[in-house]
Amino acid sequence: MSEDGLKSWAEDLTARERVREIATTLTQPRSVEWVREQAGIAAWQTAKDELEMLAEFGQVQAVTGDDGHTKYAPDYQQRYFDELAGLINDHTREELREQIATIQERIDGWKSEYAVDSQADLDASLSEAGHDAATIRERNRVLRRWERAADNQQLLRQALQLYDDARSLHPDRQPTDASVSVPE
């Protein structure tokens, strides 16, 4: 990360706060050294101590990397539950249902546009003879979007399934007016 890049997002953050910001947004296991470099701090021990504390509190997990050294990885399970709770707490059942329908419309459009019945069919079409490079790239792009849409739709369905039980734990909390937005 360039020094200018660091200044833009971390001007008012301490070294430990910068480590936390980076560690809690990891998408794959990373070493203490990698996190230290990204946080723009000199002290390796500061990064290690903060990562160990985050692991102790379940915000990241310590894993053994392929090289045998400890790396720090996202806690995917915790992120998933946090996302479910956010959907349930911030949205009405109707909003969740509407977003499921919107995603389904998008999927139905891809099915129609590419004359397929499923993601697997679109994936299989990539190996068909006769497609030029641009067509293959476009289908690959749509396949990735379809996979994300299906994952988001599943998350929304699970939030809807758990909605009443989860809301009963906080009957006084009302959903906000935030709109449900699932990335494409």
N, C-alpha and C positions, 0 to 999 in steps of 0.2 A: 504494500500500500504506500502510495506516495505521501510525503509529509503534508502536502496540500490537502490530500484526501482525508488524512487523519484529522487535520485542523477543522475541516468542514463538519464532521459529525461528532467530534470528540472534544471540542474546545473546553467545555465545562465539566468534563468527566475525569475522575481520578483514574489512576492506572488499574485499580481493581474493578472499577465500574466499566472500563473499556474491555477488560477480560470477560466480565459477565455479559456484556452486550454481544461480544463475538461468540462466546461459548453457548449462549442460549439460542443462537440462530444457526448453529452448525447443521449441515446437511449430511455430513459424513464424519467418520472418526478422524480426529486431528491430534497431533502431538502438542505437548506443552510449548515446544519451540515455535511451531506454526502459529499457535494462538498468541504467543508473546510477540512475534513479528507483526501479526495483523493488528494487535492492540497498540503497537508502537511504544512498547516499554522496554527498558534496558534490563530490568531484573528478572531473570528466569525464575527465581524462587518465588517472586510475587505472583507470577502467572501460575506456577505449580500449586501454591497454597490456595489461591482462589479457585482453581479447577477442582482441587480435592474437596474444598468446602461445598462447591456446587454439586459434586457427586454425592457427598454425604447427605445433602438435603434433597437429592433426587431430581435436580434440575438438569443434570447431564449424567451419563453413565461412564464409568471407567472400564475400558475393554483392552484386551491384549491384542495389539496389532500383529500383522504378518511378520514384522521384524522382531517380535517378542517384547517390545516396549509398550508401556501404557499409553493409550490414546483416549481421548475424550470424545464421546459420541452423543448425538441427540437421544433423548429418551422418547422414542416414538410412541410408546404406549401412553405416556403422560400427555404428550402433545395431542394425541387423538382424543383422549378424554377431555382435555381442555377445550378442544374445538367443539366437541359434542355439547359440553356445558355452555359454551358461548352461544351456540345455535339455539339451544333450549331457553336460555335466559334472556336472549336479546330479540327473539322473534316469536310471533304467534304461530299456531298450528297452520293457519291459512297461508301465511308467508312461506313456511316450509313446503307446504303442498304445491304452491304456485311455482317455487323454484324447481321442484322435482319435475313438474310439467314442462317448464321452460327447457330444462336439460333434455328431457325426452324429445321435445320438438327438435332440438339441435341434432340429437342422435338420429331421429327419423329422417331428417334432411340429408344426413350423410348416407344413410341406407339408400335413400332414393337416388341421390346424386351419383353414387358409385355402384348402384345396382347390386348391393350386398344385403345379407340378412343379419350380419353380426360383425364384431371387431375381428374375429378369426377369419371371416371371409375377406375382409379388407386386407388383412395381413397376408393372406394367401395370394391375393391379387398382385402383390408386389413382385412375385416371382413369375408372373405370366409373361410370356414372350410378347414383343410388340410395343412395350411401353418405352417411351424415351426417358431420358434422365429427369427432365422437368416433371413429368407425370409421376415418376417414382418418388421424387422428393416431395411433391405435393401430397401424395397418398401417405407417405411417411409422416408428414406434418399433421395431416388429419387424423392419422392413427394415434399419434401422441395426444392430440386434443381429445379424441374420443376416450382414450384410456383415462385421462384426467377427469373428463366429464362423468364417466361411469363411476370413478372413485368418489367424486363429489356427490353424485346422486345417491350412492350407497350410504355415505355419511349423513346426508339429509334424511334418508329413510330411517336410519338408526336413531337419529335425533327425534324423529316423529314417533317412532315406536316407544322410546323412553320418555317422551314428553310429559305425559300425565304423572308418571311415577316421580320423575325428577322435579317437576313443578310442585308436587305435593310436599316436597322437602322444604320449599320456600314459598308457602302460599301467599305471603305478603309482597313478594317481588313480582312486579309486572314487567312484561317484555317492553323493551324500548321500541321506538319507532324506526330503528335502523333497518335499512333494507338488506335483504339477503343477497349477497353478491358472490357468485362462484366464478372464479377465473376461467377464461376460455382455454 
